[in-house]
């Protein structure tokens, strides 16, 4: 996998995050802000990848992002962990997103139960 495909993948992910952020209902401002910040901070990974576009770069099975020159040897000064950073950032976004949904819908269910018990009396 070359650097351009990684940049394209990150750009598509950021586009989907922004699309989600601006289509979330108005009564979820925390989730909207979280999604916008996740998209902006994910964009920060692209400049470190573009520094290595002249080399053959790939994400290895251990999650490291390494570049190779035309002879096949590893170019060490440009080695970075963009792959693991991208995965870690996205997983933290998913964790916070799911936690927010549990808290929000838990609160909504408790409010519904409170309202339904008041009606029975």
C-alpha positions as CSV (number, residue, x, y, z in Angstrom):
1,X,0.0,0.0,0.0
2,X,1.5,3.3,-1.0
3,X,1.2,6.7,0.8
4,X,-1.4,8.0,-1.6
5,X,-3.9,5.3,-0.8
6,X,-3.4,5.9,2.9
7,X,-4.1,9.6,2.4
8,X,-7.2,8.8,0.4
9,X,-8.4,6.4,3.1
10,X,-7.9,9.1,5.8
11,X,-9.6,11.7,3.6
12,X,-12.6,9.5,3.1
13,X,-12.8,8.8,6.8
14,X,-12.7,12.5,7.6
15,X,-15.3,13.2,5.0
16,X,-17.6,10.7,6.5
17,X,-17.0,12.1,10.0
18,X,-17.8,15.6,8.8
19,X,-20.9,14.3,7.0
20,X,-22.0,12.6,10.2
21,X,-21.3,15.7,12.3
22,X,-23.4,18.0,10.2
23,X,-26.3,15.6,9.9
24,X,-26.6,14.8,13.6
25,X,-29.8,16.1,15.1
26,X,-29.7,19.5,16.8
27,X,-30.3,18.1,20.3
28,X,-26.9,16.3,20.3
29,X,-24.4,19.3,20.4
30,X,-21.7,17.3,22.4
31,X,-21.7,14.5,19.8
32,X,-21.6,17.0,17.0
33,X,-18.6,18.8,18.5
34,X,-16.8,15.5,19.2
35,X,-17.2,14.4,15.7
36,X,-16.0,17.7,14.2
37,X,-12.9,17.6,16.4
38,X,-12.3,14.0,15.6
39,X,-12.3,14.9,11.9
40,X,-10.0,17.9,12.3
41,X,-7.5,16.0,14.4
42,X,-7.5,13.0,12.0
43,X,-6.6,15.5,9.2
44,X,-3.4,16.1,11.1
45,X,-2.1,12.7,10.1
46,X,-2.0,13.5,6.4
47,X,1.0,15.9,6.5
48,X,3.2,13.2,8.1
49,X,2.3,10.8,5.4
50,X,2.9,13.2,2.5
51,X,6.5,13.6,3.6
52,X,7.0,10.0,2.6
53,X,5.2,9.9,-0.7
54,X,8.5,9.7,-2.7
55,X,9.2,6.4,-1.1
56,X,7.2,3.1,-1.2
57,X,5.3,3.2,2.2
58,X,3.1,0.7,3.8
59,X,1.4,-0.2,7.1
60,X,2.9,-3.5,8.4
61,X,1.0,-6.2,10.3
62,X,2.2,-4.7,13.6
63,X,0.7,-1.4,12.8
64,X,3.9,0.6,12.0
65,X,4.1,2.8,9.0
66,X,7.4,2.2,7.2
67,X,8.9,3.5,4.0
68,X,11.3,1.7,1.6
69,X,13.6,3.1,-1.0
70,X,13.9,1.8,-4.5
71,X,16.5,-0.8,-3.3
72,X,14.1,-2.3,-0.8
73,X,15.9,-1.2,2.3
74,X,14.0,0.6,5.1
75,X,14.3,4.3,5.2
76,X,14.6,4.9,8.9
77,X,14.5,8.7,9.2
78,X,11.0,8.8,7.9
79,X,9.6,5.9,9.9
80,X,6.4,6.9,11.7
81,X,3.5,5.3,13.5
82,X,0.7,6.9,11.4
83,X,-1.2,3.6,11.1
84,X,-1.4,3.0,14.8
85,X,-2.2,6.6,15.5
86,X,-5.0,6.5,13.0
87,X,-6.4,3.3,14.5
88,X,-6.1,4.5,18.0
89,X,-7.7,7.9,17.3
90,X,-10.6,6.2,15.5
91,X,-11.1,3.6,18.2
92,X,-11.2,6.3,20.9
93,X,-13.8,8.2,18.9
94,X,-15.9,5.0,18.6
95,X,-15.6,4.4,22.4
96,X,-16.7,7.9,23.3
97,X,-19.5,7.8,20.7
98,X,-20.9,4.5,22.1
99,X,-20.6,5.7,25.7
100,X,-22.5,8.9,24.8
101,X,-25.2,6.8,23.1
102,X,-25.5,4.6,26.2
103,X,-25.7,7.6,28.6
104,X,-28.2,9.5,26.3
105,X,-30.6,6.6,25.7
106,X,-30.3,5.4,29.3
107,X,-31.3,8.9,30.5
108,X,-34.1,9.0,27.9
109,X,-35.4,5.6,29.2
110,X,-35.3,6.7,32.8
111,X,-37.2,9.9,31.9
112,X,-39.8,7.8,30.1
113,X,-40.1,5.5,33.1
114,X,-40.5,8.4,35.4
115,X,-43.1,10.0,33.2
116,X,-45.1,6.7,32.8
117,X,-45.2,6.1,36.6
118,X,-46.5,9.6,37.2
119,X,-49.4,8.9,34.8
120,X,-50.4,5.7,36.6
121,X,-51.0,7.6,39.9
